[in-house]
């Protein structure tokens, strides 16, 4: 049986790959595994984004949860990080999010959190899969008064908003903020929260209709927000993705402030205040080389992990770090939440803007973003992990690294899902690195294709 769980829960085209039947089985098996050692009636939170298919999948998932005697507490449309936080606040035994994050509306996903708001480890996901593969044969079927039930939490958004506001030491009065809600899970709570903090808002893409989530908007399509910032004279623009676990910013000139720069701005402020544990930020190997150059100059330590927020979180937990994230704007503040949180990140960035009195462009200029080029080399599937063993490829990479002499780098990694080797080269000359990346990708295809 092909593994159901990917890097971020179970994903697929709704009603084709991620069916109501599968959602029901995930509800049964997930509730059973996550609550099997609990001596009380289990409580499981369920939140969704704005996709049309969420109603169908929520109904099936809740039925599965109730079928094992647990209470399904429905939160409605809420950001993914809200579910992580509220699972702890409400002393729930688990949380579930129905969302496919930044993907188009026809996709959806189901992701579980444990009682502390952390994504499940692989071993727990494997147990859930094993129960499903066995037809849920060992899962109990309580009857009578032991059957589970569904309830609705009316003030989930208010409780989450109150919490993220409590992480600030200033209000946002005097700031003009442009905001793109991606027609997703943040469409109500983000504008409401910032207005309550006193900001003047200009909001787009906050009218979801079930099929317009992420459609040419949000953190993956920033041109609309850039235009809004320029037209309104906003101090800053904030863009969320569909489930609001990430955000990117636009400075007052209309330029993008990516996740690396956001971490640089906030990390330096935390360091200045003595609140950045070990003066360290956790990033992935895909972070821009400019991030490392900035860190060395400013006395910051950068710890690198593999690509994916779960690896960032794992390193933070293991080593006691409090700030980490990715270029995409998926940033974790471990003192405040157990997963990436777009609204929390936005507020932390806005706090630095407000307290420093500096324009976002000036704050972001602390880090120079070096050009990056990404090329895909199509290879035989069995060969995609053998690039390090090929002497010609290895020699070409080492020669390039020597040539760059600290002002550029080469990163090669296999795709997790396709027969591809991804080639990424950074350097100061865009046209030069584009040519070298294409050349290296061609050699990899010739050697491993």
Secondary structure, DSSP 4 states (H G I P E B T S, - for coil): ---S-BTTBEEEEBTTTB-HHHHHHHHHHHHHHHHTT-SS--EEEEEE-S-TTHHHHHHHHHHHHHHTT-EEEEEEE--HHHHHHHHHHTT-SEEEEE--TTS-TTEEEEEEE-TTSPBPPHHHHHHHHHHHHTTTTTS----GGGS-EEEE-TTHHHHHHHHHHHT-SS--TT-EEEEE-TTSTTTTHHHHHHHHTT-EEEEES----SS-TTTT-GGG--HHHHHHHHHHT-SEEEEE-TTSS-EEEE-TTS-EE-HHHHHHHHHHHHHHTT-SGGGEEEEETTS-HHHHHHHHHHT-EEEEE-SSHHHHHHHHHHHT--EEE-TTS-EEETTT-SS--HHHHHHHHHHHHHHH---HHHHHTTS---EEEEEEEE--GGGTT-GGG-HHHHHHHHHHHHHHTTS-EEEEEE-SSSSEEEEEEEES-HHHHHHHHHHHHHHHHHHH-
